[in-house]
Amino acid sequence: MLRVMAALMALAVGATAVLAQNAAVIAQRKEAMKGFGDAVKAPGGMAKGETPFSADTVKASLKSIEATVGKVKNLFPDDSKTGDTAALPAVFENKPDVLARLDKLAQDAKAAGDAIKDEASFKAEWPKVVSNCGGCHKQYRKAK
């Protein structure tokens, strides 16, 4: 009986550690996704004509997007499928597609950063970058 209790306690401790790790990864993922949202906010206002164009702000946002992609790619381990997450099960079933979409986002952000010289080039390039977001959200994120 004592051995059974010890084994059950060991399982409980192990499960708690896994859940804590799961929650930590999900929290990091949420923070990274918030980073994407923060990065597109100012240029989004510029694209809508709500705020004046600033090439420096746009380029900083694009660099932030590129950097965040590198972080996000490692934040979908299989043990983070459940918990307080907006990621749909499809993310984990189609991980190669998700990773390819993230790579495309980073490539488009880099290309836009290289191409944007003025407001006209911004208006031509910015939609290419943000179009990546909607595709993933529709397919891989729970509706709000």
MARMARLUM-486018 format. One line per 2 residues: number of its first residue (from 1); for each residue x, y, z of N, C-alpha, C. Coordinates in steps of 0.05 Angstrom, whole numbers, plus 5000, padded with zeros to 4 digits. Layout:
// residues N
NUM) X,Y,Z,X,Y,Z,X,Y,Z | ...
//
This chain:
// residues 144
1) 5016,4976,5000,5000,5000,5000,5017,5025,5000 | 5039,5024,5016,5057,5047,5017,5070,5053,4990
3) 5077,5031,4976,5089,5035,4950,5069,5046,4930 | 5044,5038,4931,5023,5049,4913,5020,5079,4919
5) 5019,5086,4944,5016,5115,4951,5040,5131,4941 | 5064,5120,4944,5088,5133,4935,5087,5137,4905
7) 5079,5116,4891,5077,5117,4862,5057,5138,4853 | 5034,5139,4866,5013,5158,4859,5023,5187,4865
9) 5037,5191,4886,5048,5217,4892,5069,5225,4872 | 5085,5207,4863,5105,5212,4843,5092,5220,4816
11) 5070,5206,4809,5055,5213,4785,5043,5241,4788 | 5032,5247,4811,5020,5273,4815,5040,5295,4813
13) 5064,5291,4824,5085,5311,4822,5094,5314,4793 | 5097,5292,4779,5104,5293,4751,5083,5307,4734
15) 5058,5301,4739,5036,5314,4724,5036,5344,4730 | 5040,5352,4754,5041,5380,4762,5064,5394,4747
17) 5087,5381,4745,5109,5393,4731,5103,5397,4702 | 5090,5377,4690,5083,5379,4661,5063,5402,4657
19) 5043,5403,4674,5023,5425,4672,5036,5452,4675 | 5055,5455,4694,5069,5480,4698,5085,5487,4673
21) 5098,5467,4661,5113,5472,4636,5094,5480,4614 | 5072,5466,4612,5051,5472,4592,5042,5501,4594
23) 5036,5509,4619,5026,5536,4624,5048,5557,4617 | 5073,5551,4623,5094,5569,4617,5098,5573,4587
25) 5097,5552,4572,5099,5554,4543,5075,5569,4531 | 5052,5563,4540,5028,5577,4531,5030,5607,4537
27) 5040,5614,4561,5043,5642,4568,5064,5655,4550 | 5085,5642,4544,5106,5653,4525,5094,5656,4498
29) 5078,5637,4489,5065,5639,4463,5046,5662,4461 | 5030,5666,4482,5012,5688,4483,5027,5715,4482
31) 5048,5717,4497,5065,5741,4498,5077,5747,4470 | 5086,5726,4457,5097,5729,4430,5075,5738,4410
33) 5052,5727,4412,5030,5735,4395,5021,5764,4400 | 5022,5771,4425,5017,5799,4433,5038,5817,4420
35) 5062,5807,4419,5084,5822,4406,5078,5827,4376 | 5067,5807,4363,5059,5811,4335,5038,5833,4333
37) 5018,5831,4351,4997,5851,4351,5008,5879,4356 | 5026,5882,4375,5038,5908,4381,5054,5918,4357
39) 5068,5900,4343,5084,5907,4320,5068,5918,4297 | 5044,5908,4293,5028,5916,4270,5010,5940,4276
41) 5008,5947,4301,4989,5968,4309,4995,5995,4296 | 5019,6006,4300,5026,6032,4289,5025,6032,4258
43) 5038,6013,4245,5036,6013,4216,5008,6009,4206 | 4992,5994,4221,4964,5991,4214,4949,6017,4213
45) 4955,6034,4233,4943,6061,4234,4953,6077,4210 | 4978,6074,4203,4988,6089,4180,4975,6079,4154
47) 4971,6053,4151,4958,6042,4127,4930,6052,4124 | 4916,6057,4147,4889,6067,4146,4887,6097,4144
49) 4910,6110,4145,4911,6140,4144,4904,6153,4170 | 4904,6138,4192,4897,6148,4218,4921,6162,4231
51) 4945,6154,4224,4969,6166,4235,4989,6172,4212 | 5006,6192,4216,5025,6198,4195,5045,6176,4190
53) 5054,6173,4165,5074,6153,4158,5100,6159,4171 | 5113,6138,4181,5140,6140,4192,5156,6115,4184
55) 5175,6119,4166,5191,6096,4156,5206,6083,4179 | 5216,6099,4198,5230,6087,4221,5212,6069,4237
57) 5188,6077,4242,5169,6061,4258,5162,6036,4243 | 5157,6038,4217,5150,6015,4201,5173,5995,4201
59) 5198,6004,4197,5221,5986,4196,5225,5973,4223 | 5221,5987,4245,5224,5975,4271,5202,5954,4275
61) 5178,5959,4266,5157,5939,4268,5163,5914,4252 | 5174,5918,4228,5180,5895,4211,5203,5878,4224
63) 5222,5891,4236,5244,5877,4249,5233,5862,4273 | 5214,5874,4287,5202,5860,4310,5186,5835,4301
65) 5172,5838,4279,5158,5815,4268,5177,5792,4261 | 5199,5799,4247,5219,5779,4240,5230,5765,4265
67) 5237,5781,4286,5248,5769,4310,5228,5752,4325 | 5203,5761,4325,5183,5746,4339,5177,5719,4326
69) 5179,5718,4300,5175,5692,4286,5195,5672,4296 | 5220,5680,4300,5240,5662,4310,5233,5650,4337
71) 5220,5666,4354,5212,5657,4381,5188,5639,4379 | 5168,5647,4363,5142,5632,4362,5146,5604,4351
73) 5164,5600,4333,5167,5574,4320,5172,5552,4340 | 5184,5559,4363,5191,5539,4383,5170,5537,4406
75) 5147,5551,4402,5127,5552,4424,5102,5536,4419 | 5105,5515,4402,5082,5497,4397,5089,5468,4403
77) 5101,5462,4426,5107,5434,4432,5080,5419,4436 | 5081,5394,4431,5056,5378,4434,5044,5379,4461
79) 5060,5384,4482,5048,5385,4509,5035,5411,4515 | 5032,5429,4495,5018,5454,4499,4992,5456,4483
81) 4981,5433,4477,4956,5432,4462,4932,5441,4479 | 4934,5436,4505,4911,5442,4522,4919,5462,4543
83) 4899,5474,4555,4904,5495,4575,4891,5521,4565 | 4900,5543,4576,4889,5569,4569,4902,5579,4544
85) 4894,5568,4521,4906,5574,4496,4884,5579,4474 | 4891,5596,4456,4873,5601,4433,4881,5584,4409
87) 4902,5569,4411,4911,5552,4389,4892,5528,4386 | 4882,5525,4362,4865,5502,4356,4881,5476,4353
89) 4869,5453,4356,4883,5428,4352,4896,5426,4325 | 4885,5440,4305,4896,5440,4278,4925,5449,4277
91) 4933,5467,4295,4961,5476,4296,4979,5452,4299 | 4972,5434,4318,4990,5412,4324,4987,5389,4304
93) 4965,5388,4290,4961,5368,4269,4975,5376,4243 | 4978,5402,4239,4990,5413,4214,5014,5430,4220
95) 5030,5422,4239,5053,5439,4247,5071,5447,4224 | 5077,5429,4205,5094,5438,4182,5082,5462,4167
97) 5056,5462,4164,5043,5485,4151,5045,5510,4168 | 5041,5508,4194,5043,5531,4212,5072,5542,4210
99) 5091,5525,4212,5119,5534,4211,5126,5547,4184 | 5115,5535,4162,5120,5547,4136,5107,5575,4134
101) 5083,5578,4145,5069,5604,4146,5086,5624,4162 | 5097,5616,4184,5113,5634,4200,5138,5642,4184
103) 5151,5623,4171,5174,5629,4154,5167,5649,4133 | 5144,5646,4121,5135,5665,4100,5130,5692,4112
105) 5119,5694,4135,5115,5719,4148,5142,5733,4153 | 5161,5719,4163,5188,5730,4167,5200,5739,4141
107) 5197,5723,4120,5209,5730,4093,5195,5755,4082 | 5168,5756,4085,5154,5779,4075,5160,5805,4091
109) 5164,5802,4117,5172,5825,4133,5199,5835,4125 | 5218,5816,4121,5245,5825,4112,5244,5838,4085
111) 5230,5826,4066,5228,5838,4039,5215,5865,4040 | 5194,5868,4057,5182,5894,4059,5201,5915,4072
113) 5216,5906,4092,5235,5924,4104,5256,5934,4084 | 5264,5916,4066,5283,5924,4045,5270,5942,4024
115) 5245,5938,4018,5231,5952,3996,5219,5979,4004 | 5212,5982,4029,5198,6006,4037,5217,6029,4040
117) 5213,6049,4023,5229,6073,4023,5213,6098,4029 | 5187,6097,4024,5170,6120,4027,5141,6110,4031
119) 5122,6128,4034,5095,6120,4039,5082,6104,4017 | 5089,6110,3992,5078,6095,3970,5087,6066,3970
121) 5113,6062,3975,5123,6034,3976,5112,6020,4001 | 5108,6035,4023,5096,6023,4047,5068,6013,4040
123) 5052,6029,4027,5025,6021,4020,5024,5997,4001 | 5045,5994,3985,5046,5971,3967,5056,5945,3982
125) 5074,5949,4001,5086,5925,4014,5072,5916,4040 | 5061,5935,4055,5050,5928,4081,5028,5907,4079
127) 5010,5909,4060,4989,5888,4058,5000,5860,4053 | 5022,5858,4040,5035,5831,4036,5043,5819,4063
129) 5052,5836,4081,5060,5825,4107,5036,5817,4124 | 5017,5835,4127,4995,5829,4145,4975,5809,4134
131) 4976,5804,4108,4959,5783,4097,4965,5756,4108 | 4990,5752,4118,4998,5727,4130,4983,5722,4156
133) 4976,5743,4170,4964,5740,4197,4936,5727,4195 | 4920,5737,4177,4892,5728,4174,4891,5699,4167
135) 4908,5689,4150,4908,5661,4141,4912,5642,4165 | 4931,5649,4182,4935,5632,4206,4913,5635,4225
137) 4903,5659,4230,4882,5663,4249,4857,5648,4242 | 4850,5648,4216,4825,5634,4208,4828,5604,4211
139) 4850,5593,4206,4854,5565,4206,4863,5553,4233 | 4878,5569,4248,4892,5557,4271,4886,5571,4298
141) 4869,5591,4298,4863,5605,4323,4833,5604,4330 | 4827,5599,4355,4799,5600,4364,4788,5628,4360
143) 4763,5629,4351,4750,5655,4348,4747,5668,4375 | 4750,5694,4376,4747,5709,4401,4718,5710,4409
//
